Amino acid sequence: MTASHTSPLPTRPFGRAGMDITRVGFGAWAIGGPDWAVGWGAQDDSASVAAIRHAVGRGINWIDTAAVYGLGHSEEIVAAALKDIPAAERPYVFTKGGLIWDEANRGAIPQRIGKPSSIKREAEASLKRLGVERIDLYQMHWPAQDGTPIEDYWQAFLDLKREGKVRAVGLSNHSVEQLEKAEALGHVDTLQPPFSAIRREAGAAEIAWCHAHGTGVIVYSPMQSGLLTGRFTAARAAGLPADDWRSRNPEYQGEKLERNLKLADALKPIAARHGASVASVAVAWTLAWPGVTGAIVGARSPEQVDGWLDAAKLDLTPDDLAEIARAIEATGAGAGPVGRAG
């Protein structure tokens, strides 16, 4: 896939991976659909395709998906959305492997498999579903739990890069210790950690490690899966359907939910000052952290894209960041360092 990847939105170098990416990218987790262990409930595939095309049309130049999202379905939706976009205007496509599901029991939690032969089979399957000749970034979704050492599965990723099947290779949900082991074999181009004003743990160590090692960072769930949009309510949390994974998550229940919603409320004055949405402020908070290259933001309709696109250009001031740090401390929401100084 050849493309210019030019964008009217600001871009940043993606570590040393040789790509300049917009500060926000389209996250394709939710569009995978409901029929698997960590789904977001029923989705309208045509709305998902429209959302991707709208994001690309507005200047977003990368999409992050994974084989496991919808058990292959998200990658197929991404392919459908990109099919009619001219090659020169197509975004970078990032995906992930290392999770194997059981077609006979789609509701079971996928297994974290690191066997090199399995990784290579998965990469071939993703290439086919996405309809591309090369994946721009291929990431290990989670540390393996089948006994495969990180050195073995990371070597499989490096081999895929050497063979030209993938352009860059990265890790997702890995610790500094694991990053060090991988880096000793070959450069870790990127890391994808969870990071938001609620879930801040990666700010204590992993992001700083990446900053020091020329490793690009794309954070996921910067709005904490809807909690920091300014539109989420206790009533909505109580009404989440059983096939939406958030209905089972502690952050959407009881005292944690109350704290999280208070934090979202505290972002409203900052959003008003900037003429932006609360969602955009939440995303911009992650982008202000040294070492963070971009944030992955999900959408299931063009309207949702427009709800956070301001974050691509929004620079929070030191006063804004100090106000958010005070709000985090006052509400007691989440865990991890509250600001750049830790």
C-alpha positions as CSV (number, residue, x, y, z in Angstrom):
1,M,0.0,0.0,0.0
2,T,1.6,3.2,-1.1
3,A,0.3,6.5,0.2
4,S,1.3,10.0,0.8
5,H,-0.3,10.2,4.2
6,T,-0.4,13.9,4.1
7,S,-3.0,15.4,6.5
8,P,-4.4,18.9,7.2
9,L,-4.0,18.0,10.9
10,P,-0.8,18.4,12.9
11,T,1.5,15.3,12.9
12,R,4.3,14.0,15.0
13,P,7.1,11.6,14.2
14,F,6.1,8.1,15.4
15,G,9.3,7.3,17.3
16,R,11.8,6.1,14.8
17,A,9.3,4.1,12.8
18,G,9.5,6.4,9.8
19,M,5.9,7.5,9.9
20,D,4.5,10.9,10.8
21,I,1.0,10.4,12.4
22,T,-1.8,12.7,13.4
23,R,-2.1,13.2,17.2
24,V,-5.3,11.2,17.2
25,G,-6.1,8.0,15.3
26,F,-9.3,6.0,14.7
27,G,-9.8,3.2,17.2
28,A,-11.7,0.2,15.7
29,W,-12.3,-1.9,18.9
30,A,-16.0,-1.1,19.3
31,I,-16.9,-1.6,15.6
32,G,-16.0,-5.3,15.9
33,G,-19.5,-6.0,17.1
34,P,-21.1,-7.8,20.0
35,D,-20.5,-11.5,19.3
36,W,-17.3,-12.0,21.4
37,A,-16.0,-11.8,25.0
38,V,-15.1,-8.1,25.0
39,G,-17.6,-6.6,22.6
40,W,-19.4,-3.2,22.9
41,G,-22.9,-4.4,22.0
42,A,-24.5,-4.5,18.6
43,Q,-23.0,-2.2,15.9
44,D,-24.2,-0.9,12.6
45,D,-21.5,-1.9,10.1
46,S,-22.6,0.8,7.6
47,A,-22.3,3.5,10.3
48,S,-18.8,2.1,11.2
49,V,-17.7,2.3,7.6
50,A,-19.1,5.9,7.4
51,A,-17.2,6.8,10.6
52,I,-13.9,5.6,9.3
53,R,-14.3,7.4,6.0
54,H,-15.4,10.5,7.7
55,A,-12.3,10.4,10.0
56,V,-10.0,9.9,7.1
57,G,-11.8,12.7,5.2
58,R,-11.2,15.1,8.1
59,G,-7.5,14.3,8.1
60,I,-6.9,11.4,10.5
61,N,-4.1,9.4,8.9
62,W,-4.0,6.2,11.0
63,I,-6.4,3.4,12.1
64,D,-5.7,1.0,15.0
65,T,-7.5,-2.3,15.0
66,A,-6.7,-5.9,16.1
67,A,-7.5,-9.4,14.8
68,V,-9.4,-10.2,18.0
69,Y,-11.8,-7.2,17.7
70,G,-15.0,-9.0,16.7
71,L,-12.9,-12.1,16.0
72,G,-11.8,-10.7,12.6
73,H,-14.8,-8.5,12.0
74,S,-13.2,-5.2,12.8
75,E,-10.3,-5.8,10.3
76,E,-12.9,-6.7,7.7
77,I,-14.8,-3.4,8.4
78,V,-11.6,-1.5,8.1
79,A,-10.9,-3.1,4.7
80,A,-14.4,-2.3,3.5
81,A,-14.0,1.3,4.5
82,L,-10.7,1.7,2.8
83,K,-11.6,-0.2,-0.4
84,D,-12.9,2.8,-2.3
85,I,-10.4,5.4,-0.9
86,P,-7.6,6.1,-3.5
87,A,-4.3,4.6,-2.5
88,A,-2.6,8.0,-2.1
89,E,-5.3,9.1,0.5
90,R,-5.4,5.9,2.6
91,P,-4.4,6.1,6.2
92,Y,-1.8,3.9,7.9
93,V,-3.3,0.7,9.2
94,F,-2.1,-0.7,12.6
95,T,-3.2,-4.1,13.9
96,K,-2.3,-6.6,16.6
97,G,-1.9,-10.3,17.1
98,G,-1.1,-12.8,19.8
99,L,-4.7,-13.6,20.8
100,I,-6.3,-16.8,19.6
101,W,-10.0,-17.4,19.8
102,D,-12.3,-20.5,19.7
103,E,-14.8,-20.2,16.8
104,A,-16.9,-22.9,18.5
105,N,-17.1,-20.7,21.6
106,R,-17.0,-17.1,20.5
107,G,-17.9,-15.9,24.0
108,A,-14.8,-17.4,25.6
109,I,-11.8,-15.2,26.6
110,P,-9.2,-15.5,23.8
111,Q,-5.9,-17.2,24.7
112,R,-2.7,-15.2,24.8
113,I,-0.5,-17.2,22.5
114,G,3.1,-16.3,21.6
115,K,4.4,-19.3,19.6
116,P,6.3,-17.9,16.6
117,S,4.4,-20.1,14.2
118,S,1.1,-18.9,15.5
119,I,2.2,-15.2,15.3
120,K,3.2,-15.7,11.7
121,R,-0.1,-17.4,10.8
122,E,-2.0,-14.6,12.5
123,A,-0.1,-11.9,10.5
124,E,-1.0,-13.7,7.2
125,A,-4.6,-13.8,8.3
126,S,-4.7,-10.1,9.1
127,L,-3.0,-9.2,5.8
128,K,-5.8,-11.2,4.0
129,R,-8.7,-9.7,6.0
130,L,-7.3,-6.1,5.7
131,G,-6.6,-6.6,1.9
132,V,-3.2,-5.1,2.2
133,E,0.3,-6.2,1.1
134,R,2.0,-4.9,4.2
135,I,0.8,-4.0,7.6
136,D,2.1,-0.6,8.7
137,L,2.4,-1.5,12.3
138,Y,2.0,-5.0,13.8
139,Q,1.8,-5.2,17.6
140,M,1.8,-8.0,20.2
141,H,-1.6,-7.4,21.9
142,W,-0.7,-8.8,25.3
143,P,2.2,-10.6,26.9
144,A,1.9,-14.3,26.1
145,Q,0.5,-16.8,28.7
146,D,1.4,-20.0,26.9
147,G,4.9,-20.2,28.2
148,T,6.5,-18.6,25.2
149,P,9.3,-16.2,26.3
150,I,9.1,-12.7,25.1
151,E,12.4,-13.1,23.2
152,D,10.8,-15.8,21.1
153,Y,7.7,-14.0,20.1
154,W,9.5,-10.7,19.6
155,Q,11.9,-12.4,17.3
156,A,8.9,-13.5,15.2
157,F,7.8,-9.9,15.0
158,L,11.3,-8.8,13.9
159,D,11.3,-11.6,11.3
160,L,8.0,-10.3,9.8
161,K,9.5,-6.8,9.6
162,R,12.6,-8.1,7.9
163,E,10.5,-10.1,5.4
164,G,8.6,-6.9,4.5
165,K,5.2,-8.3,5.7
166,V,5.0,-5.4,8.2
167,R,6.6,-2.0,8.3
168,A,7.0,-1.5,12.0
169,V,6.6,-3.7,15.1
170,G,5.4,-2.9,18.5
171,L,4.1,-4.1,21.9
172,S,0.8,-3.4,23.6
173,N,0.1,-3.8,27.4
174,H,3.8,-4.7,28.1
175,S,5.9,-3.5,31.1
176,V,9.3,-1.8,31.2
177,E,10.9,-5.1,32.1
178,Q,9.4,-6.7,29.0
179,L,10.3,-3.7,26.8
180,E,13.9,-4.1,27.9
181,K,14.0,-7.7,27.0
182,A,12.5,-7.0,23.5
183,E,14.8,-4.0,22.9
184,A,17.9,-6.2,23.5
185,L,16.9,-8.3,20.4
186,G,15.7,-5.5,18.1
187,H,14.2,-2.0,18.4
188,V,10.7,-1.7,19.8
189,D,9.2,0.7,17.3
190,T,6.1,1.4,19.4
191,L,4.2,0.8,22.6
192,Q,0.4,0.9,23.1
193,P,-0.5,1.2,26.8
194,P,-3.9,2.1,28.4
195,F,-3.7,5.8,29.5
196,S,-6.2,8.4,30.5
197,A,-6.8,10.9,33.3
198,I,-8.4,8.0,35.2
199,R,-6.0,5.2,34.3
200,R,-2.6,6.9,34.6
201,E,-0.3,4.0,35.6
202,A,1.7,4.0,32.4
203,G,2.8,7.6,33.1
204,A,4.9,6.3,36.0
205,A,7.4,4.2,33.9
206,E,6.5,2.8,30.5
207,I,5.9,6.1,28.7
208,A,9.1,7.6,30.1
209,W,11.1,4.5,29.0
210,C,9.7,4.9,25.5
211,H,10.5,8.6,25.4
212,A,14.2,7.7,26.3
213,H,14.5,4.9,23.7
214,G,12.9,6.5,20.6
215,T,9.9,4.3,20.9
216,G,6.6,5.9,19.7
217,V,3.6,5.7,22.0
218,I,-0.1,5.5,21.0
219,V,-2.3,5.3,24.1
220,Y,-5.7,3.6,24.1
221,S,-8.9,4.5,25.9
222,P,-7.9,8.1,26.5
223,M,-11.5,8.9,27.3
224,Q,-11.7,5.8,29.5
225,S,-14.2,4.2,27.2
226,G,-16.7,6.9,27.4
227,L,-16.4,8.0,31.1
228,L,-14.6,11.2,30.2
229,T,-16.7,12.4,27.3
230,G,-18.8,14.7,29.5
231,R,-21.9,12.9,28.2
232,F,-21.8,9.7,30.3
233,T,-24.1,9.5,33.3
234,A,-24.9,7.1,36.2
235,A,-28.2,6.3,34.5
236,R,-26.4,5.4,31.3
237,A,-24.0,3.2,33.2
238,A,-26.9,1.4,34.9
239,G,-28.5,0.8,31.5
240,L,-25.5,-0.7,29.7
241,P,-26.6,-4.0,28.0
242,A,-25.1,-7.3,29.1
243,D,-23.2,-7.7,25.8
244,D,-21.3,-4.4,26.5
245,W,-18.1,-5.3,28.5
246,R,-18.4,-2.0,30.4
247,S,-21.5,-3.3,32.2
248,R,-19.1,-5.7,34.1
249,N,-16.3,-3.2,34.8
250,P,-15.8,-1.7,38.3
251,E,-15.0,1.8,36.9
252,Y,-18.7,2.0,35.8
253,Q,-20.1,1.1,39.2
254,G,-20.6,2.6,42.6
255,E,-18.1,4.9,44.2
256,K,-15.6,4.6,41.3
257,L,-18.2,5.7,38.8
258,E,-19.1,8.6,41.0
259,R,-15.5,9.8,41.2
260,N,-15.0,9.3,37.5
261,L,-18.1,11.4,36.6
262,K,-17.0,14.2,39.0
263,L,-13.6,14.3,37.2
264,A,-15.4,14.5,33.8
265,D,-17.5,17.4,35.2
266,A,-14.3,19.2,36.3
267,L,-13.1,19.2,32.6
268,K,-16.1,21.2,31.5
269,P,-14.8,24.7,32.4
270,I,-11.5,23.9,30.5
271,A,-13.5,22.7,27.5
272,A,-15.6,25.9,27.6
273,R,-12.5,28.1,27.6
274,H,-11.1,26.3,24.6
275,G,-14.4,26.1,22.7
276,A,-13.8,22.3,22.6
277,S,-15.7,19.2,23.9
278,V,-14.9,17.6,27.2
279,A,-13.9,14.5,25.2
280,S,-11.3,16.5,23.4
281,V,-9.9,17.9,26.6
282,A,-9.6,14.3,28.0
283,V,-7.7,13.2,24.9
284,A,-5.5,16.3,24.9
285,W,-4.5,15.6,28.5
286,T,-2.9,12.3,27.3
287,L,-1.2,14.1,24.4
288,A,0.4,16.7,26.7
289,W,2.4,13.9,28.4
290,P,6.0,13.8,27.2
291,G,6.6,10.7,25.2
292,V,3.0,10.2,24.0
293,T,2.9,10.4,20.2
294,G,-0.8,9.9,19.6
295,A,-4.1,8.8,21.1
296,I,-6.5,6.1,19.8
297,V,-10.1,7.3,19.9
298,G,-13.0,5.1,19.0
299,A,-16.1,6.1,17.1
300,R,-19.2,4.3,15.8
301,S,-20.6,7.1,13.7
302,P,-19.4,10.3,11.9
303,E,-21.0,12.4,14.6
304,Q,-18.8,10.7,17.3
305,V,-15.7,11.4,15.3
306,D,-16.6,15.1,15.2
307,G,-17.1,14.9,19.0
308,W,-13.4,14.4,19.6
309,L,-11.6,15.6,16.5
310,D,-10.8,18.9,18.2
311,A,-8.2,17.0,20.3
312,A,-6.0,16.7,17.1
313,K,-5.2,20.4,17.4
314,L,-5.9,21.2,21.1
315,D,-2.9,22.2,23.2
316,L,-3.7,22.5,26.9
317,T,-1.9,25.2,28.8
318,P,0.2,24.6,32.0
319,D,-2.7,26.2,33.9
320,D,-5.2,23.8,32.3
321,L,-2.9,20.8,33.3
322,A,-2.6,22.1,36.8
323,E,-6.3,22.4,37.1
324,I,-6.8,18.9,35.9
325,A,-4.2,17.6,38.3
326,R,-6.1,19.3,41.2
327,A,-9.3,17.8,40.0
328,I,-7.8,14.3,39.9
329,E,-6.6,14.7,43.5
330,A,-9.8,16.2,44.7
331,T,-12.1,13.5,43.2
332,G,-9.7,10.6,43.9
333,A,-10.5,9.2,40.5
334,G,-8.3,6.4,39.1
335,A,-4.7,5.7,39.9
336,G,-1.2,6.8,38.8
337,P,0.7,10.0,38.6
338,V,-1.5,13.1,38.3
339,G,0.9,15.2,36.2
340,R,4.1,15.2,34.2
341,A,6.3,15.7,37.2
342,G,4.8,12.5,38.7
